[in-house]
Amino acid sequence: MSMTMAEKIMAKASGKKETKAGEIVIANIDVAMTHDLTGPLSVKSFNKIEVDKVWDPEKIVILFDHQVPADSLDAAQNHIMMREFVEKQDITNFYDVKEGVCHQVLPEKGHIVPGEVVVGTDSHTCTHGALGAFSTGIGSTDMAMVFATGKLWFKIPETIKFDIQGNLKDYVYAKDVILHIIGKIGADGATYKACEFAGETTKKMSVSERMVLCNMAIEMGGKTGLVEPDEKTVNYLKDRTNREYGILKTDLDAESLDTMQIYVDDLEPQIACPHNVDNVKSISEVEGTNIDQVFLGSCTNGRLEDLRTAAKIVKGNQISDKVRMLVIPASREIYLQAMDEGLLRTFAESGALVCNPCCGPCLGGHIGLIGPGEVSLSTSNRNFQGRQGSPDAEVYLSSAAVAAASALKGVITHPRI
Amino acid sequence: MKDKIEGKVWKFGDDIDTDIIIPGRYLVLTDENELAKHAMEGVDPEFHRKAQDGDIILAGKNFGCGSSREHAPIALKAVGISAVVAESFARIFYRNAINVGLPLLESEKILSQFNQGDKIELYTDKGILENERTGEEYEIKKLPEFMLEILDKGGLILYLKEKLKEEM
């Protein structure tokens, strides 16, 4: 039977020859990730099940990224609780405060390979589909069940394939493509669907850019992002893991496959306006909007390419006196590389704050909160009301290039300045 | 889950996201009573004072979109919400709510049929809901059998404990 990539991965994980969208299966989990913010509830739920040991300590990855270093006694207490759990359960894949954002660290450290099932107590776990894994966000109670049994039920999703065609103009990036798609189909346009990104434009993209696309699948309701693994995937994995993997691909005649054509030749930089990610406009409609803070970072756009792009724009210039700019590399690896390339120096010289790898202002619960009436321009993935602090503040989302250009001018600005 | 749930309606619109239900700065909390104090704070900081035990949230499409934070359904349940009725739900929130034992029910085009404060009666076994003020009845989508079973046990943990016991 012809199947989609999502159906094939799920068939393998549930020990079946074939599965079909709509069917409910019990799948074996290959990687289970939790972090400092949703981990404590997961552990609390796990303890209630009254099972002594987790199913497989080597398949669990725990890291701290949302509140690092601890910014309150509550956060410190949560960290202590998670460290005790790690020790008691002999969890070897543990990254304390120093490594960075989970969705960057997991692939960097070789935890993600194609064809596997990855779950994480974070909705942006869908990022890992960029390497061809079925990867999805779950809640803490579901995670407790995974900790106890190594299994979880899934309804096999249908697949929307975004066939992206065309050449991106200068100053237009993967972020603009995904914002354009979300604006087109809406915040619930892909509810419970696997979002497979394909087409010539996707094939030309680096693994990092593909991560940007998959990262935001959840912002249209997607169950997972997916990109068919190719030579770029294999090269990315080569230096990071020795684990064996197989490559599964979508059959073009799969029954549950729906294809949407996306043409990007004429695409301008895209901006998601307050307070919904699908409220997307071309930059020309919002140029000149005043901003108070710029956040360059997150699991969407805190990668080396983003830092390079932004540094090129701010180099030799000063950030507007009206704006605070926070630069947060997504991982220690990126931080070190950016340091070697002189990017961190460029940002600091321009007047930006360079912070340790973490989620930063994205979730409005750690550093860089914005106050009533303030406006943030952010390279992250959500602009919900109150997302980065006060419910009376506003958040706009953009690429790294728009963020950098806007930081210099103090207003939303096209990066071609 | 009880066959009949009734309560006063709190109306909200489309795309009520998890940052509205429980803002990110409170995720450091794990105690349900503390979380309850911030339920729906993103749109109404006084909600926890106004909401009474048994009240029902009625919303438009895509309720619970955004984060995987289970703090969201926990906060709603702890503030006394007995069920959420919406035109559609985001999927992670949907699973989380069932897992913590908060009933969710889907009914098409339901939002405009109610005023704030109307009394709603949910007949989960018959698959209908009623607006007490107008006497009108509307269809509710039925939950899959195993989800009903999870709700009956009071959530996934209690359900799982029983299953594990059966296996032993």
Chai-1 contact restraints between the chains, C-beta under 6 A:
chainA,res_idxA,chainB,res_idxB,connection_type,confidence,min_distance_angstrom,max_distance_angstrom,comment,restraint_id
A,L37,B,L27,contact,1.0,0.0,6.0,A-B,restraint_1
A,P40,B,T30,contact,1.0,0.0,6.0,A-B,restraint_2
A,L41,B,T30,contact,1.0,0.0,6.0,A-B,restraint_3
A,L41,B,E70,contact,1.0,0.0,6.0,A-B,restraint_4
A,S45,B,I157,contact,1.0,0.0,6.0,A-B,restraint_5
A,K48,B,I157,contact,1.0,0.0,6.0,A-B,restraint_6
A,I49,B,I157,contact,1.0,0.0,6.0,A-B,restraint_7
A,D74,B,V28,contact,1.0,0.0,6.0,A-B,restraint_8
A,A75,B,V28,contact,1.0,0.0,6.0,A-B,restraint_9
A,T121,B,S68,contact,1.0,0.0,6.0,A-B,restraint_10
A,D122,B,S68,contact,1.0,0.0,6.0,A-B,restraint_11
A,S123,B,S67,contact,1.0,0.0,6.0,A-B,restraint_12
A,S123,B,S68,contact,1.0,0.0,6.0,A-B,restraint_13
A,S123,B,I92,contact,1.0,0.0,6.0,A-B,restraint_14
A,G137,B,S68,contact,1.0,0.0,6.0,A-B,restraint_15
A,G137,B,I92,contact,1.0,0.0,6.0,A-B,restraint_16
A,G139,B,S68,contact,1.0,0.0,6.0,A-B,restraint_17
A,G139,B,E70,contact,1.0,0.0,6.0,A-B,restraint_18
A,G139,B,N96,contact,1.0,0.0,6.0,A-B,restraint_19
A,S140,B,E70,contact,1.0,0.0,6.0,A-B,restraint_20
A,T141,B,N99,contact,1.0,0.0,6.0,A-B,restraint_21
A,T141,B,L156,contact,1.0,0.0,6.0,A-B,restraint_22
A,M145,B,L160,contact,1.0,0.0,6.0,A-B,restraint_23
A,A187,B,D15,contact,1.0,0.0,6.0,A-B,restraint_24
A,A187,B,N62,contact,1.0,0.0,6.0,A-B,restraint_25
A,A187,B,C65,contact,1.0,0.0,6.0,A-B,restraint_26
A,D188,B,K61,contact,1.0,0.0,6.0,A-B,restraint_27
A,D188,B,N62,contact,1.0,0.0,6.0,A-B,restraint_28
A,Y192,B,R91,contact,1.0,0.0,6.0,A-B,restraint_29
A,N276,B,D15,contact,1.0,0.0,6.0,A-B,restraint_30
A,L363,B,G24,contact,1.0,0.0,6.0,A-B,restraint_31
A,G364,B,G24,contact,1.0,0.0,6.0,A-B,restraint_32
A,G364,B,R25,contact,1.0,0.0,6.0,A-B,restraint_33
A,G365,B,G24,contact,1.0,0.0,6.0,A-B,restraint_34
A,G365,B,R25,contact,1.0,0.0,6.0,A-B,restraint_35
A,G365,B,L27,contact,1.0,0.0,6.0,A-B,restraint_36
A,F384,B,D17,contact,1.0,0.0,6.0,A-B,restraint_37
A,F384,B,D19,contact,1.0,0.0,6.0,A-B,restraint_38
A,Q385,B,G42,contact,1.0,0.0,6.0,A-B,restraint_39
A,G386,B,D19,contact,1.0,0.0,6.0,A-B,restraint_40
A,G386,B,P23,contact,1.0,0.0,6.0,A-B,restraint_41
A,G386,B,G42,contact,1.0,0.0,6.0,A-B,restraint_42
A,R387,B,D19,contact,1.0,0.0,6.0,A-B,restraint_43
A,P391,B,G42,contact,1.0,0.0,6.0,A-B,restraint_44
